[in-house]
Amino acid sequence: MIAKDLGIVTKRVNFRETSVVVNIFTKNYGRISGILKGFYRGRKEFTSSLDIFTLNEVLFYPRRSSL
């Protein structure tokens, strides 16, 4: 199931040559982190959307809880 939520980017770390690891604080799911593979390979106008403290609409697959 794909989740959709508003979130603020709290941390961004470059990973290898073209990927980025981000931490995002969302309204309904709290802190989530993920990797965006090939982020720097594509179009350059999306790079500013992951600046620190920017508000974005996030689509992601939430983890299944084992509790």
Residue pairs with C-beta under 8 A, 6 or more apart in sequence:
1 61
1 62
2 59
2 60
2 61
3 29
3 59
3 60
3 61
3 62
4 57
4 58
4 59
5 26
5 27
5 28
5 29
5 57
5 58
6 26
6 27
6 55
6 56
6 57
6 58
7 24
7 25
7 26
7 27
7 32
7 55
7 56
7 57
7 58
8 24
8 25
8 53
8 54
8 55
8 56
9 22
9 23
9 24
9 50
9 51
9 52
9 53
9 54
9 56
10 23
10 24
10 25
10 31
10 52
10 53
11 22
11 23
11 52
12 20
12 21
12 22
12 23
12 50
12 51
12 52
13 20
13 21
13 22
14 20
14 21
15 21
15 35
17 40
18 37
18 38
18 39
18 40
18 41
19 35
19 36
19 37
19 38
19 39
19 40
20 35
20 36
20 39
20 40
20 50
21 33
21 34
21 35
21 36
22 33
22 34
22 35
22 36
22 50
23 31
23 32
23 33
24 31
24 32
24 33
24 34
24 56
24 58
25 31
25 32
26 32
26 58
29 62
32 58
32 60
32 62
34 60
36 50
39 46
39 47
39 50
40 47
48 54
49 56
50 56
